[in-house]
Amino acid sequence: MDTNVLVSALRSQRGASFRLLSLVDGGGFQLCVSVPLILEYEAAAKRLCRPRGLSRATVDTILDYLCRVGVNQRVYYLWRPILRDPGDDMVLELAVAAGAKYIATYNKADFAGSDRFAVRVVTPAQFLRSIGERP
């Protein structure tokens, strides 16, 4: 799950991002995380929290939850640069190391080249449909 999906879920309780976040521990899929990705989630979420009325403690609770239910994957290799944005390379490396089939993001174009690694880049709504859920 790319950072923009988490940020979207924190902004609104409507839509595919929030639905995806609410299903993280539901057994339909496994969320893969890494220390660098959680740190990126934290930075983005805490930038967002004040204007949106979220407390830092709430953000910490959400991140703690994602760390608890997500599969922590260590990434031992770096093939950067592959993608335009180094932050996106980090997400792709995590997906490949974890053997993930999908990356859920709103910036599909930024992941051009991911198909070389047999990773499908989809929107949250597309991912939800792929696991038999309504967006």
N, C-alpha and C positions, 0 to 999 in steps of 0.2 A: 504494500500500500504506500503510494507516494505521499509525501508530506502535504501536497495540496488537497488530497482527499481528507486527511485528518482535519486540516484547517477548515475545509468546507463543512465537515460534520460538526465542528465546534461553533460555526457561525449560525447554523440552522438545524433544527430538529426535523426538518422536512427534507425529502430528497434521498437520492441513492447513497450519498456519502454517510449520512447519519444511519441509514438502514444497514449499510455495510459494517459500520462501527458497532452497531448494536448486535450484530450476529457474530462478532469475533470469537466468542467462546461457545458458539452454538453447535459445533461439531460438523458443520457443512464445509469448512475449509480451515486451514491453519494459517495464521498470520506469522510471517517470518520477520524477525527483527534482528538488529545488530546494535552494538553500542553506538557507532556513529549515527545510525538512523534515529535512534531514540534521542540522541543529543540534538539532532536537527529538528525532530518533532518538538522537543522542549523549547528550543529557541523560537521556532515559528509560533507555537501555541502561546508562549508568554508574551510575544510581541502583540498578539491578537487579544489577549485576555482583558486588559484594562479597558480598551474602547468598547468591548462587547459585554462587559459586566461579569466576566468570569474571574474568580479569584485565582491567585497563583496556587493556592492549596488545592483547588478543584482541578487545575491542570496537572499538578503533581499526582493527585489521586488517579486521574485518567491514565497518565503515563505509567504509574506503578501497576495499574491493572493490565495495560498492554504488555509490560515486561513480565508479568506473572503468567498470563495466558498465551503470549506469543512464544514461538520457538526461537530461542536465541541461536543465531548462526554466526559462527566465526568465519571471517573472510580472510583467507591466507594468500590471496594473489590479487594483483592489481594489473589491469591491462589498459590503463588509462593512457591517453584519452580514446574513447570509443564514441561517446556522444558529445553533443555540443556543450553541455553543462556538467561540470565535475560532480555536482550533487546528484545528478541523474545517473552518472557512472556508478556512484556508490550504491544506488538502488538496484541497478542492473547487476552489479557484482554480487550483491546479497541474493538476488533472485537466482542467479546461476549457481552459487555456492549451495543454496538450499534446495536446488532442484525444483524450483517453483515453475509452474506452467504459465502463470499470469503475473502481470504488474498492473494494478489498478491506478489510473491517473487521469487527470483532466488535460494533461499535456502530451497526448499521444505522439504528436510530431517530434517532440523533444527526444523520444526514444527510438527514432529511426535507426535501424541497425540491430535492434534487439532480436530480430527474427533469426539472426545468425547463430543465436544461442538457444533457439527453440523456446523462447519466452514470448508469449503473446501479450501485447500491450492493449489494454481495454479500458473503457470508462467504468466507473463504479456500476452504472446501470447494466452495461454489457456483462460485467462479472456476475452480478446478481442473477441475471437471466441464465448464465452458464451453469450456475449451481442450483437452478430451479426455484429461485426466489423472485418475488415481485419487487421491482425497484421502488 
